[in-house]
Amino acid sequence: MAELGSKGVTAGKIASNVQKKLTRAQEKVLQKLGKADETKDEQFEQCVQNFNKQLSEGTRLQKDLRTYLASVKAMHEASKKLTECLQEVYEPDWPGRDDTNKIAENNDLLWTDFHQKLVDQALLTMDTYLGQFPDIKSRIAKRGRKLVDYDSARHHFEALQTAKKKDETKIAKAEEELVKAQKVFEEMNVDLQEELPSLWNSRVGFYVNTFQSIAGLEENFHKEMSKLNQNLHDVLLGLDKQYSGNAFPVKAQPRKKTKLFARLRKKMSSDSTPAKANKSPSPPPDGSPITSPETKTVNHELEPSTLEAPGASIPKSPSQPAEAAHAGAEAAGSEAAAGDEASKTEADSGSSSLPAVVVETFPATVNGTVEGGASSERADMPPGFLFKVQAMHDYTATDSDELQLKAGDVVLVIPFENPEEQDEGWLMGVKESDWIQRKELDQCRGVFPENFTERVQ
């Protein structure tokens, strides 16, 4: 019988809960349709908005703090591997090996202590702070349900009072339910009205304490880490002094296109050879008169003087040396004039046997970046000046087209005449001192490794 009674009570509670849900749903529908008024508390609604905002900010802060701790742990692991690598490469006979081992051990302990203190003083405090929000959130939701119950009981009581046929028994029971619903709602409402503003105001102190703890821990950590780094620096400095003769030299990138100026001069001389050959053709073996080359014109007519045969001035008899000499001079002059006119006609007509050369200019590039332009050129700088660099190391030239640099030399960087001649990691320029003294770009310019310099302008 007890089990049946227990089952009966359970069934009764289920039925009661279902009835309450139906009543609340009906009341909400009536309120949304405007057929029933809703009890509102603007001050409490503002407290709820502040609560939701505070919960959102706290959740975000907790997430970011966990990400920060994960990053600290990752940095700890990376630092540990780096110090282990140093211990492996540090040979036993080198001075300061024991010191490096001790520094590595203290480095590991310092990272571990920093991470643990962050967890204790920041993350656990954050978890405790956010731990109070779920309970308050559920009480806010319950308070909203009790408010609906109160409105429903109030509307039911008012409906019975305004009915044409009044039933005093039902009215009394409805009034009793109204008083009971009002009491439950007000008890919860009063508690939340006190807790929510207090919780909202507590956020300032919590944020201050949390970030002060993080800042203080970081300050102490970096202070101790700075001491360890200084000790390691001193150990390595002692090692460097003992083995200073084996310092690692700074090297330039290997060049693929060496002897730049020599190749340019060779190319220029080879290009000029055919032109000279065309200007002074060898005389024909049979002694026939030299005629000007055939000229084809397009929409142009040659001057009549250029069509005259120069062979008419050749002397007819060896007994007239003066006249022959004079006539030969005139013939040579006529031939030269005819050659000039023919060349001019060929240039105008564009029908020469050699193809026309189109010269295209490309913007100067340094490591793939377009540098400078007409606006950057100044009167006191070489043509095409891009920027200034200062030599950080000495560089000994290994080719005739390279600059000899000393640490501190200032170089004016200029573009390559042919961008295809530029090797990666190399720049073209002229020393500022040479440019000021000579102003001769062709004799002073040269290439130099970029990694030996630092840009200053």
GUMARRO-329953 format. One record per residue (C-alpha): x, y, z; residue number from 1. Coordinates in steps of 0.001 Angstrom, whole numbers. Layout:
atom east = X | north = Y | up = Z | resi = NUM
...
//
This chain:
atom east = 0 | north = 0 | up = 0 | resi = 1
atom east = 2910 | north = 2318 | up = 758 | resi = 2
atom east = 4310 | north = 1769 | up = -2700 | resi = 3
atom east = 927 | north = 2549 | up = -4229 | resi = 4
atom east = 663 | north = 5681 | up = -2125 | resi = 5
atom east = 4117 | north = 6681 | up = -3150 | resi = 6
atom east = 3289 | north = 6078 | up = -6797 | resi = 7
atom east = 68 | north = 8021 | up = -6347 | resi = 8
atom east = 1923 | north = 11023 | up = -4925 | resi = 9
atom east = 4419 | north = 10902 | up = -7730 | resi = 10
atom east = 1673 | north = 10749 | up = -10305 | resi = 11
atom east = -71 | north = 13627 | up = -8576 | resi = 12
atom east = 3071 | north = 15762 | up = -8687 | resi = 13
atom east = 3542 | north = 14996 | up = -12360 | resi = 14
atom east = -35 | north = 15959 | up = -13089 | resi = 15
atom east = 364 | north = 19147 | up = -11055 | resi = 16
atom east = 3548 | north = 20111 | up = -12915 | resi = 17
atom east = 1894 | north = 19449 | up = -16259 | resi = 18
atom east = -1066 | north = 21596 | up = -15253 | resi = 19
atom east = 1255 | north = 24407 | up = -14178 | resi = 20
atom east = 3095 | north = 24306 | up = -17502 | resi = 21
atom east = -163 | north = 24456 | up = -19415 | resi = 22
atom east = -1395 | north = 27360 | up = -17308 | resi = 23
atom east = 1861 | north = 29265 | up = -17789 | resi = 24
atom east = 1844 | north = 28648 | up = -21519 | resi = 25
atom east = -1757 | north = 29869 | up = -21760 | resi = 26
atom east = -923 | north = 32956 | up = -19722 | resi = 27
atom east = 2072 | north = 33811 | up = -21916 | resi = 28
atom east = -25 | north = 33481 | up = -25057 | resi = 29
atom east = -2648 | north = 35817 | up = -23657 | resi = 30
atom east = 18 | north = 38325 | up = -22661 | resi = 31
atom east = 1614 | north = 38259 | up = -26108 | resi = 32
atom east = -1794 | north = 38744 | up = -27728 | resi = 33
atom east = -2466 | north = 41691 | up = -25428 | resi = 34
atom east = -5486 | north = 40064 | up = -23804 | resi = 35
atom east = -3800 | north = 39926 | up = -20413 | resi = 36
atom east = -1598 | north = 42461 | up = -18700 | resi = 37
atom east = 1903 | north = 41496 | up = -17560 | resi = 38
atom east = 3577 | north = 42530 | up = -14338 | resi = 39
atom east = 6839 | north = 44288 | up = -15175 | resi = 40
atom east = 9729 | north = 45501 | up = -13062 | resi = 41
atom east = 12083 | north = 47721 | up = -15074 | resi = 42
atom east = 14646 | north = 47915 | up = -12299 | resi = 43
atom east = 14851 | north = 44133 | up = -12070 | resi = 44
atom east = 15069 | north = 43806 | up = -15855 | resi = 45
atom east = 18048 | north = 46172 | up = -15839 | resi = 46
atom east = 19682 | north = 44004 | up = -13180 | resi = 47
atom east = 19124 | north = 40944 | up = -15375 | resi = 48
atom east = 20747 | north = 42690 | up = -18368 | resi = 49
atom east = 23761 | north = 43583 | up = -16228 | resi = 50
atom east = 23921 | north = 39989 | up = -15002 | resi = 51
atom east = 23964 | north = 38593 | up = -18542 | resi = 52
atom east = 26641 | north = 41086 | up = -19592 | resi = 53
atom east = 28755 | north = 40249 | up = -16553 | resi = 54
atom east = 28439 | north = 36531 | up = -17245 | resi = 55
atom east = 29438 | north = 37002 | up = -20886 | resi = 56
atom east = 32494 | north = 39095 | up = -19974 | resi = 57
atom east = 33559 | north = 36642 | up = -17283 | resi = 58
atom east = 33210 | north = 33666 | up = -19640 | resi = 59
atom east = 35319 | north = 35405 | up = -22259 | resi = 60
atom east = 37962 | north = 36329 | up = -19693 | resi = 61
atom east = 38102 | north = 32736 | up = -18491 | resi = 62
atom east = 38543 | north = 31485 | up = -22060 | resi = 63
atom east = 41296 | north = 34001 | up = -22835 | resi = 64
atom east = 43043 | north = 33218 | up = -19546 | resi = 65
atom east = 43090 | north = 29515 | up = -20383 | resi = 66
atom east = 44527 | north = 30361 | up = -23811 | resi = 67
atom east = 47204 | north = 32483 | up = -22131 | resi = 68
atom east = 48117 | north = 29646 | up = -19789 | resi = 69
atom east = 48334 | north = 27242 | up = -22733 | resi = 70
atom east = 50696 | north = 29682 | up = -24462 | resi = 71
atom east = 52854 | north = 29935 | up = -21320 | resi = 72
atom east = 53069 | north = 26164 | up = -21195 | resi = 73
atom east = 54003 | north = 26023 | up = -24889 | resi = 74
atom east = 56692 | north = 28667 | up = -24337 | resi = 75
atom east = 57971 | north = 26623 | up = -21396 | resi = 76
atom east = 58338 | north = 23564 | up = -23593 | resi = 77
atom east = 60020 | north = 25557 | up = -26380 | resi = 78
atom east = 62445 | north = 27194 | up = -23946 | resi = 79
atom east = 63223 | north = 23831 | up = -22387 | resi = 80
atom east = 64056 | north = 22288 | up = -25762 | resi = 81
atom east = 66224 | north = 25260 | up = -26667 | resi = 82
atom east = 68260 | north = 25027 | up = -23466 | resi = 83
atom east = 68580 | north = 21264 | up = -23938 | resi = 84
atom east = 69961 | north = 21922 | up = -27408 | resi = 85
atom east = 72482 | north = 24369 | up = -25936 | resi = 86
atom east = 73578 | north = 21757 | up = -23407 | resi = 87
atom east = 74077 | north = 19211 | up = -26170 | resi = 88
atom east = 76213 | north = 21445 | up = -28382 | resi = 89
atom east = 78202 | north = 22858 | up = -25448 | resi = 90
atom east = 81333 | north = 20728 | up = -25435 | resi = 91
atom east = 82705 | north = 19444 | up = -22097 | resi = 92
atom east = 86069 | north = 21216 | up = -22414 | resi = 93
atom east = 84491 | north = 24623 | up = -23004 | resi = 94
atom east = 84554 | north = 27016 | up = -20046 | resi = 95
atom east = 81255 | north = 27584 | up = -18221 | resi = 96
atom east = 79625 | north = 24231 | up = -18990 | resi = 97
atom east = 78505 | north = 23745 | up = -15367 | resi = 98
atom east = 77097 | north = 27261 | up = -15353 | resi = 99
atom east = 75042 | north = 26598 | up = -18470 | resi = 100
atom east = 73615 | north = 23430 | up = -16914 | resi = 101
atom east = 72632 | north = 25335 | up = -13785 | resi = 102
atom east = 71087 | north = 28138 | up = -15841 | resi = 103
atom east = 69063 | north = 25608 | up = -17821 | resi = 104
atom east = 67798 | north = 24003 | up = -14620 | resi = 105
atom east = 66815 | north = 27344 | up = -13077 | resi = 106
atom east = 65137 | north = 28335 | up = -16343 | resi = 107
atom east = 62933 | north = 25243 | up = -16219 | resi = 108
atom east = 62029 | north = 25820 | up = -12551 | resi = 109
atom east = 61205 | north = 29464 | up = -13217 | resi = 110
atom east = 58783 | north = 28592 | up = -16037 | resi = 111
atom east = 57115 | north = 25882 | up = -13917 | resi = 112
atom east = 56677 | north = 28209 | up = -10950 | resi = 113
atom east = 55275 | north = 30974 | up = -13155 | resi = 114
atom east = 52674 | north = 28659 | up = -14709 | resi = 115
atom east = 51591 | north = 27224 | up = -11367 | resi = 116
atom east = 51169 | north = 30637 | up = -9741 | resi = 117
atom east = 49077 | north = 31795 | up = -12686 | resi = 118
atom east = 46811 | north = 28804 | up = -12183 | resi = 119
atom east = 46488 | north = 29360 | up = -8432 | resi = 120
atom east = 46118 | north = 33140 | up = -8356 | resi = 121
atom east = 44244 | north = 33775 | up = -11587 | resi = 122
atom east = 42556 | north = 30721 | up = -13110 | resi = 123
atom east = 41194 | north = 29162 | up = -9883 | resi = 124
atom east = 39972 | north = 32568 | up = -8720 | resi = 125
atom east = 38295 | north = 32995 | up = -12077 | resi = 126
atom east = 36582 | north = 29629 | up = -11768 | resi = 127
atom east = 35323 | north = 30496 | up = -8281 | resi = 128
atom east = 34009 | north = 33830 | up = -9513 | resi = 129
atom east = 32074 | north = 32236 | up = -12370 | resi = 130
atom east = 30858 | north = 29383 | up = -10163 | resi = 131
atom east = 28186 | north = 31593 | up = -8587 | resi = 132
atom east = 26515 | north = 32498 | up = -11877 | resi = 133
atom east = 24728 | north = 29202 | up = -12719 | resi = 134
atom east = 22753 | north = 29158 | up = -9462 | resi = 135
atom east = 21701 | north = 32793 | up = -9813 | resi = 136
atom east = 20775 | north = 32223 | up = -13443 | resi = 137
atom east = 18483 | north = 29325 | up = -12518 | resi = 138
atom east = 16878 | north = 31417 | up = -9761 | resi = 139
atom east = 16222 | north = 34234 | up = -12239 | resi = 140
atom east = 14499 | north = 31739 | up = -14532 | resi = 141
atom east = 12455 | north = 30358 | up = -11623 | resi = 142
atom east = 11498 | north = 33862 | up = -10575 | resi = 143
atom east = 10179 | north = 34442 | up = -14110 | resi = 144
atom east = 8021 | north = 31305 | up = -13874 | resi = 145
atom east = 6658 | north = 32350 | up = -10477 | resi = 146
atom east = 5810 | north = 35762 | up = -11916 | resi = 147
atom east = 3742 | north = 34078 | up = -14629 | resi = 148
atom east = 1998 | north = 32000 | up = -11945 | resi = 149
atom east = 1234 | north = 35155 | up = -9991 | resi = 150
atom east = -186 | north = 36899 | up = -13067 | resi = 151
atom east = -2241 | north = 33850 | up = -13916 | resi = 152
atom east = -3665 | north = 33605 | up = -10365 | resi = 153
atom east = -4392 | north = 37337 | up = -10366 | resi = 154
atom east = -6232 | north = 37171 | up = -13681 | resi = 155
atom east = -8208 | north = 34123 | up = -12545 | resi = 156
atom east = -9234 | north = 35876 | up = -9322 | resi = 157
atom east = -10249 | north = 39022 | up = -11215 | resi = 158
atom east = -12267 | north = 36966 | up = -13693 | resi = 159
atom east = -14232 | north = 35288 | up = -10909 | resi = 160
atom east = -14907 | north = 38626 | up = -9260 | resi = 161
atom east = -16239 | north = 40205 | up = -12442 | resi = 162
atom east = -18334 | north = 37190 | up = -13432 | resi = 163
atom east = -22117 | north = 37654 | up = -13555 | resi = 164
atom east = -22707 | north = 34565 | up = -11480 | resi = 165
atom east = -20337 | north = 34698 | up = -8550 | resi = 166
atom east = -19273 | north = 31595 | up = -6672 | resi = 167
atom east = -17939 | north = 32613 | up = -3293 | resi = 168
atom east = -16220 | north = 29264 | up = -2780 | resi = 169
atom east = -14275 | north = 29559 | up = -6000 | resi = 170
atom east = -13494 | north = 33191 | up = -5302 | resi = 171
atom east = -12127 | north = 32338 | up = -1851 | resi = 172
atom east = -9998 | north = 29517 | up = -3248 | resi = 173
atom east = -8721 | north = 31719 | up = -6070 | resi = 174
atom east = -7855 | north = 34436 | up = -3590 | resi = 175
atom east = -5979 | north = 31931 | up = -1456 | resi = 176
atom east = -3979 | north = 30751 | up = -4500 | resi = 177
atom east = -3266 | north = 34357 | up = -5447 | resi = 178
atom east = -1877 | north = 35174 | up = -1994 | resi = 179
atom east = 245 | north = 32051 | up = -2057 | resi = 180
atom east = 1649 | north = 32791 | up = -5548 | resi = 181
atom east = 2327 | north = 36379 | up = -4600 | resi = 182
atom east = 4212 | north = 35358 | up = -1468 | resi = 183
atom east = 6441 | north = 32869 | up = -3330 | resi = 184
atom east = 7206 | north = 35400 | up = -6051 | resi = 185
atom east = 7987 | north = 38250 | up = -3678 | resi = 186
atom east = 10337 | north = 36127 | up = -1596 | resi = 187
atom east = 12408 | north = 35214 | up = -4640 | resi = 188
atom east = 12166 | north = 38707 | up = -6076 | resi = 189
atom east = 13449 | north = 40376 | up = -2902 | resi = 190
atom east = 16449 | north = 38029 | up = -2666 | resi = 191
atom east = 17435 | north = 38629 | up = -6276 | resi = 192
atom east = 16901 | north = 42373 | up = -5994 | resi = 193
atom east = 19566 | north = 42357 | up = -3285 | resi = 194
atom east = 22022 | north = 39896 | up = -4848 | resi = 195
atom east = 22135 | north = 41094 | up = -8454 | resi = 196
atom east = 23306 | north = 44679 | up = -7784 | resi = 197
atom east = 25867 | north = 43390 | up = -5304 | resi = 198
atom east = 27172 | north = 40873 | up = -7834 | resi = 199
atom east = 27341 | north = 43551 | up = -10536 | resi = 200
atom east = 29397 | north = 45856 | up = -8325 | resi = 201
atom east = 31786 | north = 43069 | up = -7347 | resi = 202
atom east = 33116 | north = 42780 | up = -10883 | resi = 203
atom east = 35377 | north = 45838 | up = -10511 | resi = 204
atom east = 37285 | north = 44455 | up = -7559 | resi = 205
atom east = 37552 | north = 41052 | up = -9195 | resi = 206
atom east = 39004 | north = 42456 | up = -12419 | resi = 207
atom east = 41475 | north = 44602 | up = -10460 | resi = 208
atom east = 42692 | north = 41699 | up = -8326 | resi = 209
atom east = 42946 | north = 39317 | up = -11280 | resi = 210
atom east = 44959 | north = 41579 | up = -13564 | resi = 211
atom east = 47106 | north = 42863 | up = -10711 | resi = 212
atom east = 48030 | north = 39284 | up = -9897 | resi = 213
atom east = 48869 | north = 38514 | up = -13519 | resi = 214
atom east = 50900 | north = 41709 | up = -13897 | resi = 215
atom east = 52808 | north = 41084 | up = -10673 | resi = 216
atom east = 53589 | north = 37495 | up = -11614 | resi = 217
atom east = 54780 | north = 38551 | up = -15053 | resi = 218
atom east = 56967 | north = 41282 | up = -13584 | resi = 219
atom east = 58692 | north = 38901 | up = -11152 | resi = 220
atom east = 59043 | north = 36238 | up = -13837 | resi = 221
atom east = 60676 | north = 38545 | up = -16360 | resi = 222
atom east = 62925 | north = 40032 | up = -13677 | resi = 223
atom east = 64245 | north = 36603 | up = -12697 | resi = 224
atom east = 64437 | north = 35510 | up = -16330 | resi = 225
atom east = 66446 | north = 38628 | up = -17130 | resi = 226
atom east = 69004 | north = 37644 | up = -14492 | resi = 227
atom east = 69325 | north = 34156 | up = -15977 | resi = 228
atom east = 69729 | north = 35586 | up = -19471 | resi = 229
atom east = 72426 | north = 37967 | up = -18246 | resi = 230
atom east = 74280 | north = 35083 | up = -16619 | resi = 231
atom east = 74055 | north = 33078 | up = -19827 | resi = 232
atom east = 75279 | north = 36090 | up = -21796 | resi = 233
atom east = 78314 | north = 36406 | up = -19517 | resi = 234
atom east = 79131 | north = 32713 | up = -19918 | resi = 235
atom east = 78920 | north = 32903 | up = -23694 | resi = 236
atom east = 80947 | north = 36107 | up = -23710 | resi = 237
atom east = 83741 | north = 34314 | up = -21869 | resi = 238
atom east = 83572 | north = 31484 | up = -24379 | resi = 239
atom east = 83742 | north = 33982 | up = -27238 | resi = 240
atom east = 86831 | north = 35664 | up = -25787 | resi = 241
atom east = 88633 | north = 32362 | up = -25492 | resi = 242
atom east = 87758 | north = 31357 | up = -29033 | resi = 243
atom east = 87643 | north = 34811 | up = -30613 | resi = 244
atom east = 89859 | north = 33729 | up = -33506 | resi = 245
atom east = 87156 | north = 31327 | up = -34693 | resi = 246
atom east = 84403 | north = 33895 | up = -35050 | resi = 247
atom east = 81749 | north = 33126 | up = -37635 | resi = 248
atom east = 82290 | north = 35501 | up = -40587 | resi = 249
atom east = 79499 | north = 37293 | up = -42374 | resi = 250
atom east = 79400 | north = 36065 | up = -45976 | resi = 251
atom east = 77768 | north = 37511 | up = -49035 | resi = 252
atom east = 75476 | north = 35492 | up = -51236 | resi = 253
atom east = 77261 | north = 33897 | up = -54199 | resi = 254
atom east = 76988 | north = 35802 | up = -57462 | resi = 255
atom east = 75879 | north = 34130 | up = -60658 | resi = 256
atom east = 76556 | north = 37093 | up = -62972 | resi = 257
atom east = 80084 | north = 38288 | up = -62322 | resi = 258
atom east = 82258 | north = 40749 | up = -64267 | resi = 259
atom east = 79233 | north = 42874 | up = -65065 | resi = 260
atom east = 81056 | north = 45899 | up = -66499 | resi = 261
atom east = 83526 | north = 43782 | up = -68516 | resi = 262
atom east = 80661 | north = 41956 | up = -70185 | resi = 263
atom east = 78869 | north = 45228 | up = -70890 | resi = 264
atom east = 81974 | north = 46742 | up = -72511 | resi = 265
atom east = 82522 | north = 43606 | up = -74575 | resi = 266
atom east = 78935 | north = 43667 | up = -75730 | resi = 267
atom east = 79140 | north = 47360 | up = -76643 | resi = 268
atom east = 82329 | north = 46804 | up = -78676 | resi = 269
atom east = 80815 | north = 43825 | up = -80485 | resi = 270
atom east = 77714 | north = 45856 | up = -81306 | resi = 271
atom east = 79790 | north = 48736 | up = -82731 | resi = 272
atom east = 81984 | north = 46530 | up = -85029 | resi = 273
atom east = 79332 | north = 45839 | up = -87718 | resi = 274
atom east = 78494 | north = 49526 | up = -87891 | resi = 275
atom east = 82109 | north = 50466 | up = -88630 | resi = 276
atom east = 82340 | north = 47758 | up = -91281 | resi = 277
atom east = 79279 | north = 49139 | up = -93030 | resi = 278
atom east = 80703 | north = 52685 | up = -93092 | resi = 279
atom east = 83975 | north = 51771 | up = -94888 | resi = 280
atom east = 83315 | north = 49043 | up = -97443 | resi = 281
atom east = 86316 | north = 47604 | up = -99280 | resi = 282
atom east = 86667 | north = 48684 | up = -102957 | resi = 283
atom east = 85735 | north = 46174 | up = -105626 | resi = 284
atom east = 88681 | north = 44233 | up = -107120 | resi = 285
atom east = 88032 | north = 45259 | up = -110718 | resi = 286
atom east = 88413 | north = 48960 | up = -109987 | resi = 287
atom east = 84801 | north = 49694 | up = -110795 | resi = 288
atom east = 83404 | north = 52832 | up = -109212 | resi = 289
atom east = 82039 | north = 52579 | up = -105698 | resi = 290
atom east = 78350 | north = 53191 | up = -105616 | resi = 291
atom east = 76185 | north = 53969 | up = -102695 | resi = 292
atom east = 74187 | north = 51050 | up = -101286 | resi = 293
atom east = 70772 | north = 50455 | up = -102727 | resi = 294
atom east = 68167 | north = 52387 | up = -100872 | resi = 295
atom east = 64528 | north = 51396 | up = -100700 | resi = 296
atom east = 62138 | north = 54109 | up = -99704 | resi = 297
atom east = 58542 | north = 53941 | up = -98585 | resi = 298
atom east = 56489 | north = 57058 | up = -99292 | resi = 299
atom east = 59764 | north = 59069 | up = -99474 | resi = 300
atom east = 61928 | north = 60380 | up = -102337 | resi = 301
atom east = 65695 | north = 60764 | up = -102176 | resi = 302
atom east = 67395 | north = 64070 | up = -102889 | resi = 303
atom east = 68681 | north = 64311 | up = -106494 | resi = 304
atom east = 72224 | north = 64883 | up = -105266 | resi = 305
atom east = 72276 | north = 61495 | up = -103586 | resi = 306
atom east = 71517 | north = 59740 | up = -106858 | resi = 307
atom east = 74599 | north = 61060 | up = -108682 | resi = 308
atom east = 77271 | north = 58458 | up = -109365 | resi = 309
atom east = 80563 | north = 59349 | up = -107645 | resi = 310
atom east = 82568 | north = 57498 | up = -110339 | resi = 311
atom east = 82394 | north = 60543 | up = -112679 | resi = 312
atom east = 85112 | north = 62290 | up = -110672 | resi = 313
atom east = 87774 | north = 59602 | up = -111273 | resi = 314
atom east = 90606 | north = 61000 | up = -113463 | resi = 315
atom east = 90602 | north = 59851 | up = -117069 | resi = 316
atom east = 94367 | north = 60095 | up = -117578 | resi = 317
atom east = 97410 | north = 59665 | up = -115328 | resi = 318
atom east = 98931 | north = 62825 | up = -116903 | resi = 319
atom east = 96647 | north = 65042 | up = -114800 | resi = 320
atom east = 97775 | north = 64400 | up = -111230 | resi = 321
atom east = 96590 | north = 67728 | up = -109781 | resi = 322
atom east = 93240 | north = 67514 | up = -111418 | resi = 323
atom east = 93010 | north = 63864 | up = -110502 | resi = 324
atom east = 93857 | north = 64631 | up = -106880 | resi = 325
atom east = 91380 | north = 67494 | up = -106793 | resi = 326
atom east = 88763 | north = 65395 | up = -108478 | resi = 327
atom east = 89508 | north = 62515 | up = -106102 | resi = 328
atom east = 88998 | north = 64787 | up = -103123 | resi = 329
atom east = 85737 | north = 65993 | up = -104553 | resi = 330
atom east = 84736 | north = 62381 | up = -105247 | resi = 331
atom east = 85533 | north = 61385 | up = -101699 | resi = 332
atom east = 83491 | north = 64279 | up = -100383 | resi = 333
atom east = 80625 | north = 63415 | up = -102693 | resi = 334
atom east = 80852 | north = 59798 | up = -101639 | resi = 335
atom east = 80785 | north = 60717 | up = -97955 | resi = 336
atom east = 77862 | north = 63076 | up = -98518 | resi = 337
atom east = 76061 | north = 60427 | up = -100488 | resi = 338
atom east = 76704 | north = 57897 | up = -97717 | resi = 339
atom east = 75347 | north = 60297 | up = -95091 | resi = 340
atom east = 72276 | north = 61076 | up = -97164 | resi = 341
atom east = 71690 | north = 57386 | up = -97784 | resi = 342
atom east = 72019 | north = 56647 | up = -94097 | resi = 343
atom east = 69603 | north = 59441 | up = -93291 | resi = 344
atom east = 67191 | north = 58129 | up = -95910 | resi = 345
atom east = 67435 | north = 54632 | up = -94437 | resi = 346
atom east = 66721 | north = 55974 | up = -90984 | resi = 347
atom east = 63722 | north = 57946 | up = -92244 | resi = 348
atom east = 62284 | north = 55184 | up = -94346 | resi = 349
atom east = 62673 | north = 52498 | up = -91637 | resi = 350
atom east = 63502 | north = 49915 | up = -94364 | resi = 351
atom east = 67032 | north = 49023 | up = -93231 | resi = 352
atom east = 68061 | north = 45407 | up = -93382 | resi = 353
atom east = 68677 | north = 45471 | up = -89598 | resi = 354
atom east = 65594 | north = 45134 | up = -87345 | resi = 355
atom east = 64525 | north = 48159 | up = -85356 | resi = 356
atom east = 65541 | north = 48114 | up = -81681 | resi = 357
atom east = 62888 | north = 49071 | up = -79170 | resi = 358
atom east = 64310 | north = 50087 | up = -75822 | resi = 359
atom east = 62016 | north = 49434 | up = -72887 | resi = 360
atom east = 62702 | north = 50806 | up = -69440 | resi = 361
atom east = 61774 | north = 48842 | up = -66381 | resi = 362
atom east = 61352 | north = 50140 | up = -62835 | resi = 363
atom east = 64334 | north = 49465 | up = -60611 | resi = 364
atom east = 63738 | north = 46621 | up = -58205 | resi = 365
atom east = 65526 | north = 45700 | up = -55011 | resi = 366
atom east = 64617 | north = 42241 | up = -53720 | resi = 367
atom east = 61477 | north = 42277 | up = -55826 | resi = 368
atom east = 60267 | north = 45695 | up = -54599 | resi = 369
atom east = 59936 | north = 48695 | up = -56884 | resi = 370
atom east = 62066 | north = 51455 | up = -55455 | resi = 371
atom east = 62412 | north = 55118 | up = -56177 | resi = 372
atom east = 61348 | north = 57015 | up = -59239 | resi = 373
atom east = 61549 | north = 60422 | up = -60795 | resi = 374
atom east = 60276 | north = 62026 | up = -57604 | resi = 375
atom east = 63135 | north = 60559 | up = -55537 | resi = 376
atom east = 65894 | north = 61922 | up = -57771 | resi = 377
atom east = 67632 | north = 65003 | up = -56490 | resi = 378
atom east = 70199 | north = 67255 | up = -58021 | resi = 379
atom east = 72913 | north = 66274 | up = -55524 | resi = 380
atom east = 72371 | north = 62548 | up = -56047 | resi = 381
atom east = 73408 | north = 60240 | up = -58900 | resi = 382
atom east = 70826 | north = 59551 | up = -61621 | resi = 383
atom east = 68195 | north = 57057 | up = -60521 | resi = 384
atom east = 69101 | north = 57369 | up = -56821 | resi = 385
atom east = 66948 | north = 55020 | up = -54721 | resi = 386
atom east = 68072 | north = 55159 | up = -51083 | resi = 387
atom east = 71115 | north = 55171 | up = -48813 | resi = 388
atom east = 72680 | north = 52250 | up = -46962 | resi = 389
atom east = 75513 | north = 52088 | up = -44450 | resi = 390
atom east = 78068 | north = 49286 | up = -44309 | resi = 391
atom east = 77870 | north = 47303 | up = -41071 | resi = 392
atom east = 80854 | north = 45059 | up = -41876 | resi = 393
atom east = 84005 | north = 45285 | up = -43973 | resi = 394
atom east = 83752 | north = 43738 | up = -47425 | resi = 395
atom east = 86681 | north = 42884 | up = -49665 | resi = 396
atom east = 85836 | north = 43033 | up = -53346 | resi = 397
atom east = 86432 | north = 39796 | up = -55249 | resi = 398
atom east = 85654 | north = 41113 | up = -58731 | resi = 399
atom east = 86437 | north = 44245 | up = -60723 | resi = 400
atom east = 82799 | north = 45382 | up = -60683 | resi = 401
atom east = 82404 | north = 45172 | up = -56881 | resi = 402
atom east = 82742 | north = 47914 | up = -54290 | resi = 403
atom east = 85332 | north = 47731 | up = -51503 | resi = 404
atom east = 83501 | north = 48542 | up = -48256 | resi = 405
atom east = 84585 | north = 49516 | up = -44782 | resi = 406
atom east = 82260 | north = 49513 | up = -41791 | resi = 407
atom east = 80575 | north = 52910 | up = -41685 | resi = 408
atom east = 80795 | north = 53674 | up = -45418 | resi = 409
atom east = 77618 | north = 55226 | up = -46845 | resi = 410
atom east = 76559 | north = 53955 | up = -50264 | resi = 411
atom east = 74052 | north = 55589 | up = -52617 | resi = 412
atom east = 71995 | north = 52806 | up = -54166 | resi = 413
atom east = 71095 | north = 53125 | up = -57845 | resi = 414
atom east = 69208 | north = 50757 | up = -60161 | resi = 415
atom east = 70840 | north = 48292 | up = -62523 | resi = 416
atom east = 70800 | north = 49376 | up = -66160 | resi = 417
atom east = 69503 | north = 45905 | up = -66975 | resi = 418
atom east = 67409 | north = 44397 | up = -64147 | resi = 419
atom east = 68246 | north = 40921 | up = -65422 | resi = 420
atom east = 71871 | north = 41509 | up = -64420 | resi = 421
atom east = 70954 | north = 41848 | up = -60731 | resi = 422
atom east = 71765 | north = 38865 | up = -58517 | resi = 423
atom east = 69628 | north = 38116 | up = -55495 | resi = 424
atom east = 71076 | north = 39749 | up = -52396 | resi = 425
atom east = 73240 | north = 42251 | up = -54363 | resi = 426
atom east = 72734 | north = 45966 | up = -54964 | resi = 427
atom east = 74272 | north = 48526 | up = -57354 | resi = 428
atom east = 75592 | north = 51753 | up = -55899 | resi = 429
atom east = 78351 | north = 54311 | up = -55498 | resi = 430
atom east = 80079 | north = 55391 | up = -52308 | resi = 431
atom east = 78828 | north = 58751 | up = -51122 | resi = 432
atom east = 82378 | north = 60026 | up = -50588 | resi = 433
atom east = 83421 | north = 59049 | up = -54141 | resi = 434
atom east = 80321 | north = 60656 | up = -55613 | resi = 435
atom east = 80878 | north = 63937 | up = -53769 | resi = 436
atom east = 84538 | north = 64114 | up = -54850 | resi = 437
atom east = 84317 | north = 62924 | up = -58455 | resi = 438
atom east = 80720 | north = 62983 | up = -59669 | resi = 439
atom east = 81731 | north = 60239 | up = -62119 | resi = 440
atom east = 79184 | north = 57450 | up = -61945 | resi = 441
atom east = 80720 | north = 55082 | up = -64507 | resi = 442
atom east = 84103 | north = 54980 | up = -62756 | resi = 443
atom east = 82828 | north = 54837 | up = -59166 | resi = 444
atom east = 79788 | north = 52583 | up = -59237 | resi = 445
atom east = 79834 | north = 48894 | up = -58388 | resi = 446
atom east = 77838 | north = 46066 | up = -56859 | resi = 447
atom east = 77947 | north = 45033 | up = -53197 | resi = 448
atom east = 76224 | north = 42455 | up = -50932 | resi = 449
atom east = 73051 | north = 43746 | up = -49323 | resi = 450
atom east = 73450 | north = 41743 | up = -46083 | resi = 451
atom east = 76636 | north = 43693 | up = -45271 | resi = 452
atom east = 74665 | north = 46944 | up = -45092 | resi = 453
atom east = 71724 | north = 48526 | up = -43309 | resi = 454
atom east = 69293 | north = 50950 | up = -44873 | resi = 455
atom east = 69476 | north = 54443 | up = -43402 | resi = 456
atom east = 67329 | north = 56475 | up = -45842 | resi = 457
//
